[in-house]
Each structure stands twice: as structure tokens, then as C-alpha cells.
Amino acid sequence: MDNRPVNMLEYFMDNIFYQAPVGMAVADKDLKFVKVNRVFCDMLGYSKEEMVKFTFLDVTHPEDVNLDLKLARSLLLGKIPYYSIEKRYMTKKKKEIWVKMTAASIREKDSDGPYRFIIADNITKMKKAQAELERVMELKTFYVSMVSHELRGPLSVISNSLGLLADLEEKTMDEQSRSILDMAKRNTRKLAQLVDDILDLAKLEKKKMSFDFTANSIEKTIRDVYHTLGPVIEKEGLYFNMEIGENLPLAYFDKDKIEQVLFNLIYNAIKFTDKGGITAGASLAGKNIRVFVRDTGSGIPEKDISRAFEPFEQLLKGKKGVKGTGIGLTISRNIIEGHQGRMWVESIEGKGAAFYFTLPLRGDPREETGENGF
């Protein structure tokens, strides 16, 4: 006797259910399984006969029961149409497996309540791979931080010794010796900056960068950075302009960190600008202060703009082929995001680049987040 459903659509749907390559199940209003496919059974290690004796509570990891139960009740009451979560099941052998589960409500005529239709995809291998990647990244961050901290001390001694030597021998040193000493001081500063950048990047990866939010003037902050880099800009034969909007209010930000951002942006502009110059400015933009650094340099190819803020991405060579580490922009963007602002770049290759960031106009962010950092 042919027991196939008369309704061909029902027959077709049954075949999809039982032959699907992912786990599928149906549970009634009491959360008891009434229908399961082979993949779902294999995933948990039970037979179909065993599974239909269980509720989903019997096979769900104890720590995941409350969330799933809350969502299931909302689903069956019609408050939500579906939900999707990552959760853990416990197999017959008491092993923990991770699944990406999506559940939706279905209703049948003449039934005494809605049913919960479940699709469960085993993501245990992916979860283990993620955990291993996180472990490796944590280990990498630890060793990078340790080595960087160990380098700081000797670098400080070398830098101070070079400065003392320059002061002691200033009058007796010939031009060649002074040039060699200046080169040593310059490269020591670069190495010290690299160490500081690596330490900052490690803090960002561990979400441990702290901020000292105080009321500051963005105009004064830009001027302070210019006073530091002004001699370098003049030496390169470039101009530097400032465009500051009228009546800019004070904003709450970490002045040292924003100076670091501006230093990175302006110094990058110097490296990639052969002629012309640099313009930095700020203006009101709704409930934000928008800050920019614009140059007349080589610009960034359109295909590379999306990678501009990725760590260790140096998209262009600077003057005389010199390349940086590609860390500065990554750190800068994370600092701005730590201020609840955003950073972006606009550029046309061969016509320069403009980097923008926003600083929200509001009270001390610590009063909103209760934190002094990420």
C-alpha cells in the first residue's frame, strides 16, 4: 500500500526535511521533539526513537538553556517570527558540540498549538579553530609586548648617551662626525617610535588602551603638532596651512592621543608629498567636530583605499623609496573609535589624499560608559 501523502507539496517538503545535509527538527508547544532528520540524530548520537522522547532541554548545554528557552517562548507566543543563535548541545556520549541554530514558528490546521521548526548546523570545528586562533593571537601579543618593553630601556640609554655626546663634543666635532651622530640619533628616535607603536597596537588588540578625557581645544592641538613638525615641513620645502572654523567649542578628548593621531597623519603627508603642501583644519559637522589633514601628494590608488587602515599595510613608498611600518593609521583609527568617533580617507591617485576624523561634541565620555578606556 502506498502511504505517501496525497499532497505532493507535503511529500516534496518531507523529502527535503529528511534528506537535508544539515540537522532539522520539529518540536511541539511543550518543546518536545516530534520529528527529527538523520543528520540531527547523527549529530547528537541518538536514534530517531530516542530523540522523540526528549525535549530540547534534555540535550541543550545547561549554560545555554535560559537564553534558548526565553527565545523559544517568545517564538511560540508570536512575539518574534524566528531567531538564530549559537548554542551548545550535549551528545549521547556527554560531549559538547556547537551549532548555529535557527528556529521558526510553524502552524498546522487542527493542531493544538504552534510548532518550532529547527535548523542546526554543526560549527564545532569552526569554534575550536577560533579558540586556537585567539590563543595564538594572545600569545603573540604577550611576546611582542614583552620584547618591546625590554627594548625600551636600552633605547632610552642609547638616546640619552647620544644626546650627551652631542652636547659635549659640539664645538670640537667635525662635520662628518656630526652627520654620523645625527643619523644615529635620528634612527634611534625611529626605533623608539616603532617600539611605542607596537606597544600601542598590542594594547588595542587586548582592548586595554586607556584614555584621559579632558576639555580641549582642537585648534590648539593642531597648532601644537605643527610646532613639533614645522621644521621638518620647512626642510622639505612644503607649505602648511590651517583652516579652522569659527567659534569651535571645546571637546572632551585625550589630548596626547589626538596629538598622536594628528602627528601620524601630518607626518605621513610629509612622506608622500614631493611638492605643494599640507592643510590641516577643523569645523563643526552636526554634533561633531570634523578634523582633516589634506596633502597634495601622490594619493592612494582607488583599489587600495579599503586597506588603508589595515595593520602593516604600507600602500605607497615615501620619498626616496622609504617605507614605514603601516601601524600608524591602524592605531590612529582605533584611537578615534575609542573616542566614539570615526575615521576615513578620500583620495584620487596623483592628486593627494585627505584623512578625516570626527570627535563627538558632548560631555565627558566616561560619564556615559563608566570607563576610562575601551
Secondary structure by P-SEA (a helix, b strand, c coil): cccccccaaaaaaaaaaaaccccccccccccccccccaaaaaaacccaaaaaaccccccccccaaaaaaaaaaaaaaccccbbbbbbcccccccbbbbbbbbbbbbbbccccbbbbbbbbbbaaaaaaaaaaaaaaaaaaaaaaaaaaaaaaaaaaaaaaaaaaaaaaacccccaaaaaaaaaaaaaaaaaaaaaaaaaaaaaaaacccccccccccaaaaaaaaaaaaaaaaaaabbbbbbbbccccccccccaaaaaaaaaaaaaaaaaaccccbbbbbccccccbbbbbccccccccccccccccccccccccccccccccccaaaaaaaaaaaaaccccccccccccbbbbbbbbbcccccccccccccc
